[in-house]
């Protein structure tokens, strides 16, 4: 990827682009919900929320990262959560995913975050390799827990 590849934080005028990419991610995951209209309504709210940033890459937009920020009682600072990272299949292999990931880390640092976290399925080998290559690890506090991996759990409430 060359330095001419556009990378930016999405603003209110980018709701359509973000909606299209989130819908593409939904389709890639094999899901049929939320609908595009539901995605658009949520993106319209989140894009104005100081605690959320959507990073866009490409012209036209070919990938996005959604980064959420929250104050942590454990660090006394904001933490970042990489909610999503997706590059359209036609644009893969150009380094867009790495660029988005590094930009998300940079944004977290610039906001004074103490850490950035994410979840990824172990079967998604390409994503796991990308995250590990940037320094993410499934182990936390080796002095206390050894090399035991951290887990990300979900409890559906609906």
N, C-alpha and C positions, 0 to 999 in steps of 0.2 A: 504494500500500500504506500503510495506516495504522499508527500506532505500536502498535496493539493486536495486530498479527500476531505470534504467538509465534515466536521464534527461539531455539534452544538447542543446546548441545553434547549429543549423544546419550550416554546411559549404558547399562549392561547391560539395563535394562528396555525399551530401545528397539530391541533386536535385531530384533524382528518388523517394526517400522516401517521400519527401514533396509533389511532384507532385501526387503521389498515394493517400496521405491523403487528399489533396485539392480536388482531383477528387471524393473521397469518400464523402466528405462534400457536394460537388455539387450534387451528386446522392441522398444523404440524404435529401437535400432541394427540390428534385424533378425537378431539372433543367437539361437541356441537353447541356448547354453551360456554360463556354467555353469548347472546346475540350481538351482532354489530352495533345495534342501537343501545344495548345495555353497556357495551364497552365504551361507546362514545359518551354516554352520560357520565360514566365513572371517570373516564379520562378528562372530561371537561371540568370535573370537580378537582381531581388530583393535580392537574397541570397548574392550578392556581394556588395549591397548598404549598406553603414554605417547607413542609416536611417531606416533600416528594419532588424528585427531578427525573425527567425523562431525557436521556441523552440520545441524540439521533446521529446517524452516520450515513454518508452517501448523498449523492444528488442524481436522481431522486433518492429519497430515503430508502436505505436497504437494510437497516438494522437499528435496534434500540436496546437500551438498558434502562430499567426502572430502579431507582435508588430511593429508599425510604430512610428517613432520619428520625431518631427518637432519643430522648434523654435517658441515660442509664443511671440507676441508683448505685450500681457497682463501680462505675468509673467516674461519675460526677460530670461526665461530658456526654455529648451526643455519640451514639453509635450509628453505623450505617448498616442497612440491610439491602443486599442486592436481590431485589424481588424477582426480576426477570432480566435475561440477556438473550437476545434472539437476532440472528442474521438470516435474511431471506435466502432460500436454497440457491437461487441464481447468483448470489453475491458471495457465496462462501469461498474460502481459499484465498481471499485477498487480505487477510489480516484484520478484518473489521471486528471480529469477536474480541481479539486481543486488544485492539485499540479501545473498544468500548469498555472492556474490563479495566484496563489501565486508567482510563478516564474516570471511571467510577471510583477507583481507589484514590486518584488524585483529588476528585471532588470531596471525598470523605476527609482526606487530609486537610484540604483547604478550609473546611468547616470546623476543624479541630476535633474530629471524631477520634476516639480511642481505638476503635476497631471497626472492621467491616466483616459482615457475616453473610452467608448464603446457604442454600440447600441445593443439592444435586443428587439425582439418582445414581447409585453405583454403576448401573448398567450403561449410563451415558458416558462411555469411556473417553470420547473426545472432549467433552466438557470437563470431566474430572482432570484430564491431563492439562487442559488449558489453565484451570484454576490452580492446580499444583505448580505449574510452571511460573506462576506469578507469586507464589508463596503461601497460598491457602493450604490448610491442613485439616484433616479430620480429627487430629489429636489436639487436646487442650490441656495446658498446665501439666506437662510431663513430670514435674517435681512432685505433684500430688497424686496424679492418676496413672503414671507410667505412660505407656503408649496406647492405652485404651482409647478407642475412637469415640468422638462425640456422636450422638444421634440426634436427628431431627424428627420429632414425633408430630403426628397430626391426629386430632380428635374431631371428626365431622360433627357439627352441631345441628344439622338440618335433617 
